[in-house]
Amino acid sequence: MVDIGKAARDVGTWMLKERNTFLLDLDGTLIDHFAAIHRSYAHTMRELGHPRPTLDQVRAAVGGGLDTAIRRFVREDELPRAMKIYREYWNATMLDDVELLPGARELLQALQARGARLAVLTNKLGTSSRLICEHLGIAGLLGAVVGAQDTPWLKPQPELTAHALALVGGTAGDAIMVGDSPFDVDTGHHSGFPSWCVTTGTHNAAELQAAGADRIFANLGLLQAAVFGG
């Protein structure tokens, strides 16, 4: 009789031998921060005399860095003031309403226990990202947290990915990108490794499939089961 449980564990063991470095996006992948992000956009637009954006509009805009996203709502000549207003408000309120997505802590703990190399790779400001990871109690599970303004690059530029891999001692040959957007798909593919995505963030399964995601999961719990052969 075949031991299905053992077979599943063997798949997980093989998986972690082949791919033992995990670069993980933050917003929409490990954390839900959209209430705070939306509130900051609403405050900024109100200060500039623009209409309050909807949550869906903000969700559709984010992912490529703040200056790229905020251009969706302001004129180019307003951009410097908009960035200043946003940053000041964000710095004062960013820890309000941020929470880990279901399964995030469990996935990181399970991967760490199996010796995986772990890093957050995000286009959120690096200083904010590190503060948030500390606040949520996951910083100790990560080898590095790399974000905007830590380097000259943003996702999906391969230079940023190479920098993150070097920090944790990984290589493109043993890495997987875990994210929730086409930026994350391109981040892995531009550096020659798979991109697995969850639909808990900014894009649905059809959009992620169209972007070329190698595997798509409804949540991190199902992704963890796939990694460990569950």
Residue, then its C-alpha position, 0 to 999 in steps of 0.5 A: m500500500v502506498d503511503i500517501g503522507k510519505a509521498a507528499r513529504d518526499v515531494g516537499t523534501w525534493m522541492l526544498k532541495e531544488r528551490n530553497t530561497f524564497l523572495l516574498d512580496l509584502d503587500g497583498t502577499l504577506i500583509d494586508h495594508f490596503a486600509a492604510i494605503h487607501r487612507s493615505y491616498a484619500h488624505t493626499m487627494r483631499e489636500l490637493g483638492h482632488p476627488r477621493p479615490t476608491l479602494d479599488q482604484v488604489r488597489a489597481a494603481v499600486g505595485g510599481g512604486l509610489d511615484t508611479a502609482i500616485r501619477r494615476f491621480v495627480r498631474e506631473d506638476e503636482l507630483p512633488r507636493a503629492m509625494k511630500i503630503y503622502r509620505e508625511y501622513w504615511n509615516a505618522t499612520m502606517l502601522d494603523d490597520v496593518e495585519l498579516l494575511p492568513g498563513a503568512r507567519e505559518l509559511l515563514q516559520a515552516l520554511q525557516a524550520r526547513g533551512a530555507r533562505l527568506a527575504v522580503l522583496t518589495n516596491k514599498l519603501g524599504t524603511s517602512s517595510r522593515l518597520i512593518c515586519e518588526h511591528l508584525g513580529i516576522a523580522g526574525l524569520l527573514g534574512a533580509v527586507v529589501g524595498a524601494q530606495d534601498t538600491p537604485w532599482l525596483k522590481p522587476q529589475p534583475e539588479l534588485t533581485a540579484h542584490a536580495l539574493a546576495l544578501v541571503g546567500g541564494t542564487a537564481g538557480d535555487a530561488i522562487m518569487v512569491g507574490d500577487s502581481p505581474f510585477d512579481v511574475d516579471t521579477g522572477h522571470h527576468s532573473g530566470f526563476p519561477s514566480w508563484c502567485v496568490t490571489t490575496g492581493t491586487h490581481n485575480a487568477a486570470e490576470l496572473q495566468a495571463a501574466g505568466a505566473d508559474r503557479i497560482f494559489a488562492n492563499l498562502g496556506l495552499l501554497q505552503a501545502a504545495v511547497f511541503g507536498g501536502 
